[in-house]
Amino acid sequence: MIDGTPSLFVASLSNQRPAGIELFVEQFVREFAYYGSGKAALRDGLAGLVEPGENVLVPAYLPDGVAEPFAELGLETRYYRIEPSLAPDLADLEQRLDDETAAVVSVNYFGFPQPGLAELEALVAEYDCYHVDDNAHGSFSVDDGTLLGTRGHLGITSLWKVLPIPDGALLYLTDETVADRYDPSSSAGVRNGIGTVDCRFVASSIVDDLFGANGAVRRSIDALVAGRGDTPAVGGPRERYERGKRPMAKLSWDVLEDVDPDGVRAERRRNYRAWQEILQARDDLQVVFDSLPTGICPQVVPVRADHPEGFLAELEACAVDGVHTWPRLSSSVLDDPDYDTARRLSREIVTLPVHQQIDPAAIVDAGNRLVR
Ligand SMILES: Cc1ncc(COP(=O)(O)O)c(C=O)c1O
């Protein structure tokens, strides 16, 4: 059995050399703030920089909920096309930019650096707007000495996507003007004391451990745990955004104080390579990122499948949990044939778990059982 997410109750979080999140982040960025969710962090980061009626450009290959903070700020969300490599379609992006564009968002998909970033930065400079470096997926990814998420005027990361915590995100205020204009809302910071989110998360983790081997029980429990992230079954985009508008849970903070980012990264990289080794034998599957550059901490292994439904069924039969296609696109992207690449990728890309608690031997075992 390969679990889709790491458990709070497995003692592999910190190894012998606890470093803690602050020590890690402070190496790369001076100004940052905690939030319950990445979307809440996005809202607060932009609030002091934009006016209602302006627009923000985001890639079409993006979960539906990410536009919610922009809507709340009175911004129009404009989706730009992407290339099959996940790079922005620069001609399309430029065509959608105008005098009312407040910001352009780039995304480090699955913990890997955004391809085509230099060209996107040049456009942002030419049109004099803000650049948001969305690093929701790769909290511990360092590219050429720079922490992903800190390459724009502001950036975010969703810590809960790589760690067994009920919630947690960071807002990076990389640019001085952005930091000066930052006015935190009530969603910023860390909650005092243990609250209901913590209790629900702990309870579900315990049950998760007890019933870990039973897929059906696990799935119904997952559906009950409404507090954690973008579980597809739980609510619409607005509802999920509203739920994430809160400071980070105390339990998340306690875990983050002990976390060893280097250790987590090393284990995730090892598991990425184990999957890569197995999948290369299949000509119906293509790993999206062939190379795993030094410093990158993958969130998952994104794989393009010729027959995604069949591949998902195979994985389920091999007891690999937490696999799905990604993401759930916004309806305006789904309804518009202009976004054919994003739509195709959202149907074809299946994400495989690599989290730090998976034993690579379990990946090899699953690989041996995958139908060839
Ligand atoms: C690319 C991207 N950006 C932002 C977010 C929002 O993060 P959070 O769920 O922590 O609000 C997500 C969530 O899935 C995401 O995939």
The ligand as a Tripos MOL2 file, in Angstrom:
@<TRIPOS>MOLECULE
LIG
   16    16     1     0     0
SMALL
NO_CHARGES

@<TRIPOS>ATOM
      1 C1         -0.7730   26.2410   -8.4580 C.3       1 LIG1
      2 C2         -1.5760   26.4950   -7.2150 C.ar      1 LIG1
      3 N1         -1.5860   27.7310   -6.6930 N.ar      1 LIG1
      4 C3         -2.2560   28.0250   -5.5610 C.ar      1 LIG1
      5 C4         -2.9730   27.0510   -4.8960 C.ar      1 LIG1
      6 C5         -3.7180   27.4050   -3.6480 C.3       1 LIG1
      7 O1         -3.1300   26.8440   -2.5180 O.3       1 LIG1
      8 P1         -3.9990   26.5260   -1.2330 P.3       1 LIG1
      9 O2         -4.7950   25.2890   -1.5500 O.co2     1 LIG1
     10 O3         -3.0140   26.3680   -0.1280 O.co2     1 LIG1
     11 O4         -4.9180   27.6960   -1.0290 O.co2     1 LIG1
     12 C6         -3.0100   25.7490   -5.4130 C.ar      1 LIG1
     13 C7         -3.7830   24.6980   -4.7520 C.2       1 LIG1
     14 O5         -3.9160   23.6000   -5.2110 O.2       1 LIG1
     15 C8         -2.2810   25.4640   -6.5970 C.ar      1 LIG1
     16 O6         -2.2610   24.2230   -7.1330 O.3       1 LIG1
@<TRIPOS>BOND
     1     1     2 1
     2     2     3 ar
     3     2    15 ar
     4     3     4 ar
     5     4     5 ar
     6     5     6 1
     7     5    12 ar
     8     6     7 1
     9     7     8 1
    10     8     9 2
    11     8    10 1
    12     8    11 1
    13    12    13 1
    14    12    15 ar
    15    13    14 2
    16    15    16 1
@<TRIPOS>SUBSTRUCTURE
     1 LIG1         1 GROUP 0 **** ****
